[in-house]
Every structure is written in C-alpha cells, then in structure tokens.
Amino acid sequence: MGDLMEEFLAYMQVNKGASRHTLNAYAGDLNQFFAFLGYEEETPGLEALAAVDHRAVRRYMAFLQAHGYSRRSVARKLASIRSFFRFLCREERLDRNPIRGVSTPKVGQRLPRHLQVEEVQALVEKPDPHTVLGQRDRAILEVLYASGLRVSELCALDLADVDASDGLVRVRGKGGKERVVPLGSAAIAALGVYLNEARPRLLAGAGAGGG
C-alpha cells in the first residue's frame, strides 16, 4: 500500500504544485497530529485513520490551544489534516471525512503596522541624491508617500499621467477606475529631478547597452 502520507505529499506536489516548504509544513502538521493520536513512529494505516472521528480532532485542537498555539496556527494545522483526509476520501481509501463536522477557528485580521514620521523621513532620504538610481528611487518613495498609491499603481503610471505643473497625477486603480491624486511639493521636486536629470541618462545608458 505504501505510506499514506507520502502518497498525499506526492499528490499535493504533482497535482497542486505545492512547494517544498509547503510540503514540509504538511508533513510536520500531520506528524504532530499522528503523535497526538499515539502514532509516533509511522503514519497510521487505514484502519486506524478510519477510527478517527470529529471528537478526536476537536480534542487535538483543544490540546493545541492549551499549549499556547495561536488560532492562526491551529487553523493552519487543521487545514493540513483536512486536506489529508479529503485526499483519502477522493482516492476512495476512506468513505468518511472526520473533519467535515469541525469548524475552522476564526482568525482575526492583523492590523497593518504604519511607519512613524521619523521612519518615513529616514526611508525617503536613504537613496543617494548624487546618482541617477538614487534620484529615481527618491522620486518613487516621495510619490508613494505623498499620494498613497499602491506599488502596482505607481508601476502603471505613464508620463502623460503626471501633471507636474499642477502637482497632480492620474491613477488607474482596480477595475480600471481612474482618480486624480494631488502631490506635495517634495514629491513634485523629486519628480522634476528624475524626469529632467536621471531619466534621460538612464534611457541613454539603456540605449548604449542595447547597441
């Protein structure tokens, strides 16, 4: 029959494109669950797995929480076990999935950490203003800070989208929706240095490199 967990991991790699890191996480989560069930040396066979019920899974979740695991970690481990038993049912090795009646713990959303003003200033001033790459990076950081654009929105900007004289930039966001965003004086100044000094030199260098 072969090792059931090895079959599962091979399936996840070939059919789901799971990375080596993900496969190792699956293996670790399943081995921990098997150890809780009393199988510390090898993957339990089908007879033992068929005896697992939702009560055993809930006891395992309570065990994890009692030992300080966060809800996020418990949810991930439950997802690994769920995928394993779903695989066994899909392959008709088991006719019952004990995870079906077990709810995933609710995981609260993490609030994003924002930078302090001093941290932003240090970041913006990090690029070397005496190099073309530094001038380019300074313009990028100043525009991001002043406008609140997403990085993807910044990358999608064209020259025609920037109105340096009025300090405005036209942004195409999700769903193709457009909005006009004002820029501060520092962002406008950094953009001017980039457009007038750094960009022509960068383009000239790219042209020379391409023959």
N, C-alpha and C positions, 0 to 999 in steps of 0.2 A: 504493500500500500504506500510505503514511503512516509516521510514526515509531513504531517498535515500542514504545519506552519511553513515549511519550506515550499510546499505546493502553493500556498497562499501568497507568499512573498514573490515567488516566480510569476504568479498570475498578475500581481499588482505591478511588477516591473514591466512585463511584456504588454499587458492589455491596458494598463492605466498610466504607463510611463512614469512610475514612481522613481524618484531619485534614490541614490544610495543612502543619503541622510534620512529620507522618509522611510525607507525600508528598515533602517536600523531603529528608528523610533517605533515602528510597528512591532518589530521583534522584541524590543525592550518592554513595551507595554504588555504584550501578550505573555512574555515570560514572567512578568510580575504578577499577572492575573493567574497564571498556572501555578505559581508558587503559593499564592493565597489559597488556591484550591487543594494544595498539598502535593502538587507535581513539580518537584524542584529539579529533577534530572532530565526530563524529556517532555516533549509535547504529549499530553494525554491522548489516548485513542478515541475513536468514535463512540465507543460505549460510554466512556467517562464524560465526553462532551455532551452526549445526548441526555445525560443526567443533570446537566446544569440548567437551572431554571432562573426566572427573573428575581426570585428571592436571594439566590446566591450572588447575583450581580449587584443587587441593592446593598447586600451586606458588604460587598467589596467596595462599593462607593462610600459607604459609611466608614469603612476601615481607612480609606484614603483621606477622607476629611478629618477623621480623628487624629491622623498622623501629620496634619498640617498642610496637606496639599490644597492648592487653591481651586476654586471652581473651574477655572480655565484648564488647569492640569487634569482634573477629574473628567471634564468634558472631552478632552483630547484622548485620554486613555479609554473612555467609553466608546469613542468613535472608532478606535482601533479594534476593540473587541467586537463592535457591531459589524465592521467590515469583514472580520474574520468569519463570524457566524453567517453573515449574508453570503459569503463565498461558498461555505459548506452547503448551504441550502440551495444555492444556484447550481452547484455541481451535483446536487441530489445525494449528498453524503449524509445530510441530516434533513428531516422533514419538519423541523420546528426551530424557530429562532428565539432563544430565550431573551434576547434584547428587545424584542418587539414591544413588550409592555413596560419598558423602562424609559423614563423621560430624561433627556439631557439637561444637566444643571444650567440654569440661566446664568449667562456670563455678562456682567455689566460692561458697558463701553468705557474704555480708558479715555480720559480727557487728554487732549494734546498738550504737551508742555510748550510754553511760549518762552521766547528769549527775553531777557531783560534789555533795557535800552543800552546799557553799557556793553552787553554781549553783542548786540546788533552792530553797534558802532565799531567794536573790535573786528567783527567779521567783515564789515564793509571796507575797512581800512587795511585789511590783510593783503590784497593784491598790490604788487609793485607798480606805482604810477609811472615809472620810467621805462616800462616795457610795453610792447603792443598787447601782449597777452594779459598783462596786469590791467591795462586800460580797458580791454574788453571785459574782463571779469568784474572790474569795478562798476562798469555800466550795467552789467547783468544784475549784480547784487543791489545796486541803487534802485533800479527799476522794480525789482521784486519787492523790495522793502517799501517803496513809495506807493506802489499800485495794488499790492496784494494779489498779483497774478499767480496762477498756478504755473509750475515749471513748463508743463506741456503747452500752456497758452503763450508763454514767453517764446518758446521754441518755434511756435507757429507764426510769429509776427513777421510781417514784411516791412520794408522801408516805407511803403505807402500807408501803413497803419500808424506811423508815428508823425505827429504834428508838433515838432519841437518848438515852433514859434508860439503856439498857444499852450504848449505843455500838456498835450492830450495824446492818448493812444487808443486806437480802436482794437477791441479784443473780440475774437470769436471763441465763445465758450462751448459748453456741452450742448448738443442738439443744434449746432450751427447758429445759436443766438449771439447777436452782437451787442456790445455795450462800449461806451466811451468812458475811459478812466483818466482822471487828472494825474499829472506827475508833479512832484515837488521840484524846487529849484536845484537841489543837489542831484537828482536823477537827470534833469534836463542838462545840467553841466557835464555830467559824466557821459551822457549820450553824445553830446556835442564833441567831446574829446575823442570818443570812439569812432564816430562817423567821419569826422574831419581828419583825424590823425591815424588812428590804429587800423581802421577798416581798410583804407586804401593800401596801406603797407602789407596787411595780411593778404589781401587779394593779389597784390603784386608778387608776393612770395609764393602764393599758391600757383600763379601763372608761370613763374620761373621754374618751379619744381616740376610742373607738368610738361615743360618743354615748349 
